[in-house]
């Protein structure tokens, strides 16, 4: 599988239950994080931006081992990650819908339904305009 793709930007729409939010995302060929059980890619969402629309408490409680029967997120998982700083674990969940709107250089728009998990985290992008880091391999159309 080729993991190289041109850096692309997109608008990401996430729907969970009756709530929707838009995020400004960029494709990162270095984001190779996958759920080891389902092999689904993980999209990292800026935690602060995510919390303006969605409830973060379920992610925080899940990280502590507390399960909640009223959780609006489909499946939740602990995902091991390796970075230059070391190893860690993030909490990721399935949304009801994850849609990416891509725009070509010629202005043609393409909509892609993404089969990925989402993980609200402090993404710390150098360009503050981005609120999502998306694995570039799932944006190839």
HURAKA-V71920 format. One record per residue. N is the residue number from 1. RES is the residue in three letters. PHI is phi as a letter, one per 40 degrees, with the letter a starting at -180 (NA if undefined). D_FIRST is the distance of its C-alpha to the first C-alpha in Angstrom with 2 decimals. Layout:
<<N & RES & PHI & D_FIRST> <N & RES & PHI & D_FIRST>>
This chain:
<<1 & UNK & NA & 0.00> <2 & UNK & c & 3.76> <3 & UNK & b & 6.22> <4 & UNK & c & 9.14> <5 & UNK & a & 11.37> <6 & UNK & c & 15.12> <7 & UNK & c & 17.15> <8 & UNK & b & 18.55> <9 & UNK & b & 21.37> <10 & UNK & a & 22.22> <11 & UNK & c & 24.92> <12 & UNK & b & 23.91> <13 & UNK & b & 26.38> <14 & UNK & b & 26.63> <15 & UNK & b & 29.14> <16 & UNK & b & 30.60> <17 & UNK & f & 33.69> <18 & UNK & b & 35.97> <19 & UNK & b & 34.60> <20 & UNK & b & 32.13> <21 & UNK & a & 31.12> <22 & UNK & b & 29.31> <23 & UNK & b & 27.23> <24 & UNK & c & 26.15> <25 & UNK & b & 22.53> <26 & UNK & b & 20.20> <27 & UNK & c & 16.45> <28 & UNK & b & 15.59> <29 & UNK & c & 12.35> <30 & UNK & c & 14.00> <31 & UNK & c & 14.35> <32 & UNK & b & 11.94> <33 & UNK & c & 14.76> <34 & UNK & b & 14.34> <35 & UNK & c & 17.17> <36 & UNK & c & 17.20> <37 & UNK & c & 19.06> <38 & UNK & b & 17.34> <39 & UNK & g & 13.80> <40 & UNK & c & 14.61> <41 & UNK & c & 13.88> <42 & UNK & b & 17.11> <43 & UNK & b & 18.84> <44 & UNK & c & 21.61> <45 & UNK & b & 24.83> <46 & UNK & d & 27.86> <47 & UNK & d & 30.26> <48 & UNK & c & 33.42> <49 & UNK & c & 32.26> <50 & UNK & d & 30.96> <51 & UNK & c & 34.37> <52 & UNK & c & 36.27> <53 & UNK & b & 35.23> <54 & UNK & b & 33.91> <55 & UNK & c & 35.48> <56 & UNK & c & 33.92> <57 & UNK & d & 36.36> <58 & UNK & c & 34.29> <59 & UNK & c & 31.43> <60 & UNK & c & 34.06> <61 & UNK & c & 35.81> <62 & UNK & c & 32.68> <63 & UNK & c & 31.86> <64 & UNK & c & 35.40> <65 & UNK & g & 34.93> <66 & UNK & c & 37.05> <67 & UNK & b & 36.01> <68 & UNK & b & 37.57> <69 & UNK & c & 38.27> <70 & UNK & c & 38.50> <71 & UNK & c & 35.04> <72 & UNK & c & 33.69> <73 & UNK & c & 30.02> <74 & UNK & c & 28.35> <75 & UNK & c & 26.64> <76 & UNK & b & 26.74> <77 & UNK & a & 24.84> <78 & UNK & c & 25.02> <79 & UNK & b & 21.63> <80 & UNK & c & 21.53> <81 & UNK & b & 20.18> <82 & UNK & b & 20.24> <83 & UNK & b & 21.29> <84 & UNK & c & 23.14> <85 & UNK & c & 26.29> <86 & UNK & h & 25.49> <87 & UNK & b & 24.50> <88 & UNK & a & 25.49> <89 & UNK & b & 25.14> <90 & UNK & b & 24.86> <91 & UNK & c & 26.01> <92 & UNK & b & 23.77> <93 & UNK & a & 24.79> <94 & UNK & c & 23.95> <95 & UNK & c & 25.68> <96 & UNK & c & 27.24> <97 & UNK & a & 25.23> <98 & UNK & b & 22.74> <99 & UNK & b & 22.72> <100 & UNK & b & 21.24> <101 & UNK & b & 23.18> <102 & UNK & b & 21.47> <103 & UNK & b & 23.66> <104 & UNK & c & 22.77> <105 & UNK & c & 24.69> <106 & UNK & c & 27.04> <107 & UNK & g & 27.80> <108 & UNK & c & 26.16> <109 & UNK & c & 25.20> <110 & UNK & b & 22.42> <111 & UNK & b & 22.42> <112 & UNK & b & 19.42> <113 & UNK & c & 20.03> <114 & UNK & b & 17.68> <115 & UNK & c & 17.20> <116 & UNK & a & 17.33> <117 & UNK & c & 19.94> <118 & UNK & b & 22.24> <119 & UNK & b & 23.80> <120 & UNK & c & 26.90> <121 & UNK & a & 27.25> <122 & UNK & c & 28.79> <123 & UNK & c & 25.90> <124 & UNK & f & 28.07> <125 & UNK & c & 26.43> <126 & UNK & c & 28.26> <127 & UNK & c & 28.70> <128 & UNK & c & 30.73> <129 & UNK & c & 29.99> <130 & UNK & c & 26.59> <131 & UNK & b & 26.79> <132 & UNK & a & 23.18> <133 & UNK & b & 19.96> <134 & UNK & b & 16.96> <135 & UNK & c & 13.28> <136 & UNK & c & 12.14> <137 & UNK & c & 8.91> <138 & UNK & c & 11.54> <139 & UNK & c & 13.68> <140 & UNK & c & 11.78> <141 & UNK & b & 14.27>>
